[in-house]
């Protein structure tokens, strides 16, 4: 294997401030991180993230449902009257 072709793969802490969680894992992002954090007496590079499984609405169950009406009902509400009106005007559906 050629030397100096792959980035370093080392332990990194991903920190989510909104949920107050930290995850220690391996990543290639360690080289770009300048901040550090101490966990269990060892210092690791830290990467701050905006969203993690601890703060994402899907994983926390705090998600909101935007569309409470089904897709078929929405289609019928929008186009149902126009379709039946056109069929009545032309003498019924074409075959």
N, C-alpha and C positions, 0 to 999 in steps of 0.2 A: 504494500500500500504506500502511496506517495505521502511524504510528510508535508505538513502545513497546507493541506487542501481542505480539510474539514474543520469546522469551528469546534471549540472546546465544549464538551458536554459534561456539565458539572451540577452540583446541588445548588438550587435557587429557591428562595422563598417568594411566593406570590401572595400579596397582601391586598385585601379588600377592606377599605376603610369604612364603607357604608354598612357592612355586615359585621365588621370587627373580627374577621377570620384571617388566618394565615395557613398556607399550604406549602409544605416542603416537598419539592420534587426535583427532577433533573430537567435541565433545559440548556439550550445553546444561547439563551439570552444573558447569561452571566457576564459575558465579556462587555456588553453594552451598559450594564448597570453600574452606577457609581455609588449608590446608597447601599448600606449594609444594615443588618439586624442580627441580634444575638438570640439564638434559641438553644436551650439546654447547654449553655456554656460554650457554644460554637458560633462563630460569626459567619454569616452567609450573605451573599448579595441579595437584594430585594427588588422585586418588580411590583409596582403598584398597578392594580387593575381596577376598572370602573365597575364591572359586573362579574360576579362569580355565582356558583350554585347557592351560596348563602344569601345572596341578595336578589337573584333573578326571580321575577314574579312566577314563572312557570314552576320552579323548584320549591318556592316558599309557599305556594298556594294562595298568594295574595293577588293573583292576576284578575283582571276585570274582563268580562265578556262584552265585546263591542257589538257584535251582531247577535241579538237574541231571537231574531226572526230567521227561519230557515231559508235556504236559497230558493227552493221551489216556491214557497209562499211569496217571497220578494219578486220573483219572476212573474207569478200570476197576478200580483198586485199591480205591477208595472205594465205588463203586456197582455194579461188575460182578457180584459175588456176590449182591447183593440182587436185581438184575434177573433173573438166571438162576434164582434160587430162587423168585421170584414167578411166573415163567413156568412152572416145573415144577409149582408148587402149583395153578395154575389150569388146567393141561392144555395149556399152550403159549401162544404169543403170539396176541393177538387180531388179527383182520383186519377 
